[in-house]
């Protein structure tokens, strides 16, 4: 493998989706990483904690000695083998640690001396890359134009986003449908991972020449992922396109997304019995999450309808009874709330119509 220079062009790294080895400890990786990174740590969490304690008590040299003792023999061989396998599978890649310092240098040296592989590192490491993406996001929010797609619950705003080349899928990046019932069968990314995904997406779109973007109207939180403050503030001012559809169509769309498709997700991941139980519990939690806003009597009534619908779905597979609580939620909770929001945002609305009309308007505008 020919020697390559250590990476300094962070923009090129993200634009090219270059594979990366993250040699930080798993706990660090879990707090935030990059879409193309694989965690192959130099030290596990316990080893890192022990070395950190030794560093505070006795200094760098003592910490280094302990680190070499902890990661030696078969442990060292296993970790070098994992890096070597990755390097051979991804000869164009790089490795990094937190600041591009000791850990990545040690990993780099062991790969060279023990496996004969010269594998470059990212200068500045995770910290430099994270700072670059924060700056990238800030620049995009300052320099680009945005338009927001709003509408009642179930009008298909996400379907509009999926049909537009210049739409940024915030819910996709957050792995959440955005509403109280929007949690998916698979977990959401951490906050930093969400921000990194969003920044990389905008970076690539701007590189392709896009400067105007469509966003689905969201609250500050998409599940547990928080929109960057500047983006959320901007979304209270950006031009608004209002999507319209009949209540009947909206009920059917919600039934498909939040019952049929969500149940299928859980069953695919966990099998029929456990999958259905987890799906049912998720729906119960979602309804309970808005219980205070619904009020006691309304919550109990809709909860009873939901339980009957779940029982019938589990028994026969028939989902028709779910329409009862969905219609109740729309008529008594979501629609009045969205009608108020529509009125308060009226001055920002530049177009309204059904899905086909909205998609055509946004394509022509873009």
N, C-alpha and C positions, 0 to 999 in steps of 0.2 A: 504494500500500500504506500503510494507516494506521499511525501510530507506535504501537508497543506498548512497555510497560515492560520493562526488563531483568528476567530471571527470578531470583527469590529463593526461591520455593517449590519446593524440590527434590523434595519428596514428590509434588507434582502433576505434575512433569515425568515421573517414572518411572511413576506410575499411569496417565497418559494416553498413554504411549508416544510422546511428542512427538519428531518428527524433529530431529536435531541435526547441525550442521556442526562437526567437530573440526578446528581450524586448526593444531593441533600438527604437528610433523614426522612423517613415516611411522614412524620408529624409535620415537618416543614412543607413537604409536597402537598399534603392534605389541606393545608391552609391556603395554598395558591400555587398554580403552575401554569403551563402553556399548553394549548391544544395538541401540539405535536411532540410533547415531552413524555418520556417513559422514566419512571422512578427506579433506578438501579443504584441504591445508596452505598456510599463508602462505609458508613456506620449506621446501624439500626438506632432506634430511639433511645434504648437503654445505654448503648455504647456512647452515643453522642452526649447523653446526660452526664455520664461518668467522666468523660473527657472534659466537658465544660466545667464541672465541679473542680477537677484537678487544675484546670487552667486558672480559675479564680483563686485557688488556695496556694498554688506553687508556681504558676507561670507557664509560659508557652512550651518551653523545653520539656518540662515534666508531663505536660498534657500530650505532647507529641509521642513521648516514650510510652505512655499508657495506651494511646491510640494504636501504636504499632503492636503492642502486646495483645490488645483485644482483637485486632484484625490481623491475624497471623495464621500460619498453617492452613488447614482445610477451609477455614472461613475465608481467608484471603484468596485462596485458589478459586473458590466458588464465585466470589464477587468479580474477580478478574475474568473468569470464564463467561460470566453474564455480560460484562462489558464487551469482551471480544466477540461473542456471538452477535451482539447488537451492531458492533462496528463492521463486522463482515457482511451483515444483512443490509446495513445502511452506510456504505462507504462515504457518502456525501455529508454525513451528520457531524454533530459537535457534542461536546459534553460541557456541563457547567455546574457550579456550586452556588453558594449565596452571593458572594462578591467576586467570584473568579479568582479566588486566592488559594489557600493551602489545599483544601479538599480536592478541587479540580486538578491542581498541579500534581498532587500525590497520585490521583487516579490516572492521570495522563502518563506519569512516569512509570507506574506499575504496568500499564498496558504496553508501553514501549519495551520495558526491560523483561517482562515476564511472558508477553504474548507476541512481541515483535510487531506491534501495531502502533503507528504514529497517528494518534487521533487528536485533532485540534479541539481547543476549548473556546468558550465564548468569553471574550474579555469583559470584565465587569460583572459577569454572571447574572443570576436571577435579578438582582437589584437593578442593574442597568437595563435589562429587558423590560422589567415591570415599569420603570420610570419612563422608558420610551413609549410603552403602550398608553400610559396615563397621558403623556403629552400628545400622543396621536389622537386620543379621544377628545381631549380639550380643543385641539386644532380643528377637528372635524365639526364639533359643535359650534365653534366660533365662525367657521368659514363656509359651511354648507347650508343649504336651504332644506327645510323639512315641511311636510304636510302630514296631518294626522287623520286617520280613518276612525270615526266614531259611529255609534249606533246602539240600539237596544241590545240587550243580551240575546244571543242566538241568531243575530242577523247574518253571521258568517264573515265577520271582519278578518279572521285568520285566513279564510278562503280567498279573500281579495288580496291580502298580502302575498299569498302563495302564487298568485297569477302575475305579479309585477316584478320585472327584472331589477327595479331600483328600490324594492322594499326591504327594510331591515326587520327581521323576524325576532323581536324581543322575546316573545314567548318561547320560540324555538331555542334561543340561547339560554333561557332560564329553565327549559324543560318543564313548563307549567302553562296551563291554559289561561291564567290570569285572574280568574274569578275565584269566589269562595269554594267552588267545586272543581277547581282547576288542577289539583294535584294529580300527578301521573303515577303509574305503577313503578317506574324507575325513579331514583332520587334526583333532586336538583343539584346543580353544581354549587360549589361554595361561592361566596360573594366575589372574591378576587378572580376566580375562574370565569364567572359570568362577565365581569368587566373586561377581562382579557379577550374572551371570545368576541365580545362586541367591538372592541378596539381593532382586533385583527380583521374582522368583517369589514369595518369601515375603511381600514387601510387598503385592503384589496380592491374594494369598490372604487375608491378614489383613484387608485393606480390605473383602474380600467377606464377612467374618465368620467365617472359619475360624480355629480356635485349636488344633486337634489334627491332627497330620500323620502319614502313613504313609511310611516310608523302606524301601528295599531294603537289606539288610545288606551292607555294603561294608568292605573294608580301608581303611587310611588313604589309599592311593593308588587312584584310579580311572584307570588308565592312568598318565599323567604329571600328572594333576590331583590335588592334595592336598586332602583334606577339611579344612575349618577345624578347628583343634585342639579347640575346645569341642564341636563337633558329633561328632567322632570319639570323644572321651572320653564324651560322652553316649550314644553308640550302644553302648558297653560296659555300659550300665546300664539303658537303656530296656526296657520290656516287649517280649517277643519272641513273634511268631507263627510257627510252624514249618510250612512247606509240604512236603507229601509227594507223591510220585508213584513209579510203578514204574520200574525201570531201563530197561525197553524203551521206555517213553514218553520218558524223559530222553534216551536215545540218539537217538531220532527228532527231538526238539526241538533238540538240539545239531547234528545233521546239517543241519537246516534253517537254523538261525541262523548257524553258523560255517563251513558249506560252501556250501550252495545259495545262501542270501541274500548271503553275503559275496562269493562269486564273481560274482554278478549285479551287486553294487555296483561291483566293479573293472571288469567288462566294460562297464558303462554309462559309466564315466568314461574308460576308456582304450582301448576297442575290444577285439575278441576276442583277438588275439594277445598284445599287451602286457598287457592286462587279466588274462588267465589267468596269465601269467608272474608278474605282481606279486602276484596272489592266492596262487599256489603258494609264492612266496617268503615271503609273510606267514605262512602256516601253518608253514613250516619254521622261521622265526624264533621263532614262538610256542612250538613244541615244544623248540627249542634253549634257550629262555629258562628252562626248568625241567629241563634235562638233569642238572644236578648233584643236584637233589632226586630225580630218577628213578633215578639210578645208571647206570653205563655200559652194562650188559647190557640193562636195560629200555629205555633210551633208544634203543639201536641197533635193538632188535627193533621198537619202535613206529615208529621212523623209517623202517624198511624197509617196514612196512605202509603208512605214509603215502605214501611215494614210489610204491609200486605203485598205490595208490588215485588219486593225482594223474595218473599216466600213463594209467590207464584212463579217468578223467574227461575228460582232454584228447583222448583218441582217440575215445571213443564218447559222452561226455556222461553215462555211467553213474556215479552217486556211491555205489553200494551198498558198495563196498570200504572206504569211509571208516569204516563202522561198526566195522571191526576195531580201528583205533587209538583210536577214541572209547570203545569198550567197555573196552579195555585201560586207558586212562587213568582211567576211572571206577572200575573194579574194583581197580586196583593203586595208585592215587595219590589221586584226589579223595575217593572214598567213605571210606576209612579216616581221612583228615584231617578231613572234615566230621563223621564219627561222633564223633571225639574232641571237636570243637568243640561238637557238640550236647550231649554229656555235660557239658562244662564250663559250658554256658549253661542247664542244665536248670532251675535255680531261677527263671529269668526267663521261661520259656515259659508263656504264658497260654492258648494254644490251639494245636492242631495238626490238620491235615486236608488233604484234597485242595484243588485250586484253587477249585472252586465253594464248598466249605465255608469256606475262608479268606476269600474275597471277601465272602460273606454275613456272616461274623462281623465283619469290619472295617467293612462298611457299617453294620451295626447298632450297632457300638461308636461309630462316628463321628457 
